[in-house]
Amino acid sequence: MPPRRSARAKAPATQTATRTNDYAITYPSPSPAHIPPLASLAPELLDMILSHLRSLPLTLNYKTLYGAGIPSLASEPCNYTERTDALRALSGTCRALRRVCHVRLWRRVDFVFVPEGKTGTWYKYAMAALERKSVGLRASPGLMAYIRTISFTITASRSEEMIAALASLLPELSNLQTIHVLGCNQPGKLGAAMKELSLDSVRMLAVDSDAHALVKCSPNATHVRCTGSSNHALLSALASCPNIERFDGMFDWRDKKAAQKLVKSAPNLQRLEIRHPAVRGLGIFSQDNAPYSEWLSNLLPDLARLEKLATLELSFPVPTRRDPKRAEELRKGYDKVVEQARKIMVTRRKVDGRRRLVVRHVEAPHYDNEVDHIEDLVFEYNVEVFE
């Protein structure tokens, strides 16, 4: 008589995913023995690790780039898709990593990256991506709730349909906090589409004057960054944001009336950066010919009327290295402006807490720079604190 078979343990029931609604799928919790170490990290530590992966910076100064600059953003040496690519790969690895990475993947949505084969018609591809993803996201409410930051560009390619799709999407993003517009050459159509919108959750915008309509429909914004403009429409739009605290970026301050407009539109401003854009199309060294110090000297008396201003940042272009004599002249002019700004900040006794004067010397990105870079190169950075 053959020996009896030993009893076998029953196989555990197969875990299957369950659909809780039409948009979200809930997966069973993985066994602790199968959780990768990365998935068990504290959220703060995981976010810190991910912050070292490259994503599109809000300091990207679009107006100083050749053309639109968009084709180069997803390839080396920039490769601003690094963070998105990593999160997408991790989300598809296992359930444990998907639980922690999927939400972070959709916190940011960029409509500006163009694949290598489409760089010749990037302006069509970027707008088509804007429409396609807008429609797709509207069909996925579960994903829209994750989104905190979006970036896009608006060109003339089928602009009416694309802007309409964008205008339909934005109000649905209930948790949207940051809008980054790399370029807009359809200000009229954008303004008409955004006229009736109110984006109450938005707190920060990086735009130029052609996209000022987005500032107008963001009443709770506290920070606006100008990506390069001389049009006062952006300054006027700040009046629609009563809580605005910070204005920075590359605005053309050569017109004295610009400072007066800023004081009128944003009297409660607490932090301000003054810098002049590199002159696009004339080469980086054209900035050495601009009477920058003279313009700033004329602006500062009006800016002194900002009673709550606690931080003033002056960003100077690096003096030319080709002409030492000219560089010395520029330095002397900059020093006079800094002294003038220092007197203003010292006398601001009504401002609570410390007052700061920040002085930077930077080389802006430009298509014919000797150094290949797409963001500012900071050569000097000094901070003075006044009690």
Secondary structure, DSSP 8 states (H G I E B T S, - for coil): -----------------EESSSS-EE-----GGG--GGGGS-HHHHHHHHTTS----TT--GGGSSTT-GGGTTSTTT-TTHHHHHHHHHHTT-HHHHHHHHHHHTTEEES----GGGGGGHHHHHHHHHHHHHHHHHT-HHHHTT--EEEEEE-STTHHHHHHHHHHHGGG-TT--EEEEEEES-HHHHHHHHTT---TT--EEEE-GGGHHHHHT-TT--EEEEEEE--THHHHHGGG-TT--EEEEEE---SHHHHHHHHHH-TT--EEEEE----TTT-GGGGGGS-HHHHHHHHHHHHTT-TT--EEEEEEE---SS-HHHHHHHHHHHHHHHHHHHHHHHT-TTSSS-EEEEEEEEE---TT-SS--SS-EEEEEEEEEE-
